[in-house]
Amino acid sequence: MEDDRTRLLNKLVDKTLAGKIAWKSTYEPCTFIASVEGELGLELSKPMDQFVSLKMFGTDGNELDSITEPQPTPPLTSNHPLFKLSRLYNLAKDQALDNSEVVDRLARVERVLDAL
């Protein structure tokens, strides 16, 4: 059964993939922010050698909730919150840093490898 946080992470991943959430870089390395309809502020960060953290803020700037997976618990499936959080972080980073050229090059390499 899917818990509330997994459902939330799934929605954030889906909306980011659909381009409905616009992630931006910050002055802090490895930290990205987004606003959802002016109602919810999001902050994704991944300090060096640590796991991803998602913080959610209300319109008043107060933290509503946070999701951090300090240590993975087996099994680490594609539906595990840590996997979802990492996926969201990578999508936000690619969008914020406009890594489309890197993504295109990796896709070309993958096609070449598939053709081998």
N, C-alpha and C positions, 0 to 999 in steps of 0.2 A: 504494500500500500504506500502510496506517495505521500510524504509529509508536506506540511505547509512550506517549509524552506525549499524543498526540492521543486515544488510547483512554482514557487516564486523564481527560482533560478532558471527553470525551464522557460518561463515567460520572458525573463530578461534576455536569455540567449536568443529566443525566437524573435523578439522585437529588435534586438541588435542586428541579427542577420537580415531582417526585413528593412533595416535602415530607419526605424522609427525612434531609436534612441541614438543621439549624437554624442559620442564620447570625445572628450578633449584632453590633451595633455596638460600637465601642471608644471610648476617650477620644481616640484619634488620629483626626482627620478623614480620611474616605475609606479607612478600614481596617475590615475585617470579619473575624470569626473564627468557626470552627465546630470541633466535635469529632465524630469518627466512631467510634462504639462505644467511646470511651475509649482507642482504639488509635492514632489519628492526629489530630493537631491541624492545622488549616488556617488560613492567614492570607492574605487577599486585600487588596491595597492599590493605590491609584492616586494617587500624589502629584500635585500640581498640574502640569498640562501634561506629564505623563509617561505611559508605558504601564503596564498592569496587571501586577502581580507576584503570584505565588502561591508561598507557602512552606508546606512540609509538615514537621511535627515528630513525633518519636516520643514514647512515654510518658515518656521520660527528659528531654524538653524539648530534645533536640538536633535541629538541622535535618537532615532526611533528604534533601531535595531542594528545588529552587526552579525555577520557570518564569517567565522574563521575556522578553518580546519587545521589545528596545530599538528595533528599526527593522523595519518591515514589509518583507517580501520578496515581490515580485509572483510569481504572481498571488494576490491576497487574496480567496480563495473562502470559502464558508461552512464549509469543512473545514480552513481554515488555522488553526494554533494561536493566532494573535493574535485571530482572530475568535472562537474558542471561549473564550479567556481573557476577552475583553471581554464576551461573553454571560454567562459565569459571574459576573463581577463585577457586572453589572447585575441579575442574578437575586438575588444575595446582598444587594446594596444594597436592592432592593425589599423583600425578605423582612425584613431587619434593621430597616429604617426603617418597615416596614408601610405601604408606598406603594400599598396596594390602592385607595385613593380616587383617587389620581392615575391609576393604571392604568385604573380604571373610567371616569374622565372622558375619557381619551385614546381608549378603546374607543368611547365614545359619539360623540366627534368623528369618529373613523374611519368609523363607520356613517353619520353625516350626510354626510361627504364621498363615501362610496360611493353614496349616494342621489342625489347631484347629477347 
